[in-house]
Structure formats: C-alpha cells, structure tokens
Amino acid sequence: MKLIEIYNSLDKYIASQEELHHIDRELNCWQLEELSKLADQFDSIIHYEPTDQEMMSSFGTKWHDAL
C-alpha cells in the first residue's frame, strides 16, 4: 500500500468519525485529534515543498556564481 493510499484512507476515516456525535465515535476526542495530526504529517510528506533555503542550496555555493 502506498503512502498516498494510507493518507486517503485515514482522511476518509477521520471525516466519517467527525460526522458522528462524540458518543457514537469509535475514538475519543483526544485520539481523533492525534489521528488528525498524523494525517497532517502524512500530507506534508506527500505534498512536500522545499524551503527557499533548500532551493537556493541546490544550485551550488554562491562563490560559483561570480566565476
């Protein structure tokens, strides 16, 4: 199973649990919140976007530009 498939399944499960009344949920509020944090971490891994510093460092050191 790919990470994107795990993320999609997790996201659907969280959405289905959030629609339910808190008494009818399989998870308590704390567990659901932790699961949402985990889904956010998966999302940041799957849709990774490098920082400006990482982009600039991928083109070599600055002293090469002056040569």
C-alpha positions, 0 to 999 in steps of 0.5 A, a space after each residue: 500500500 502506498 503512502 498516498 493510499 494510507 493518507 486517503 484512507 485515514 482522511 476518509 476515516 477521520 471525516 466519517 468519525 467527525 460526522 458522528 456525535 462524540 458518543 457514537 465515535 469509535 475514538 475519543 476526542 483526544 485520539 481523533 485529534 492525534 489521528 488528525 495530526 498524523 494525517 497532517 504529517 502524512 500530507 506534508 510528506 506527500 505534498 512536500 515543498 522545499 524551503 527557499 533555503 533548500 532551493 537556493 542550496 541546490 544550485 551550488 555555493 554562491 562563490 560559483 556564481 561570480 566565476 
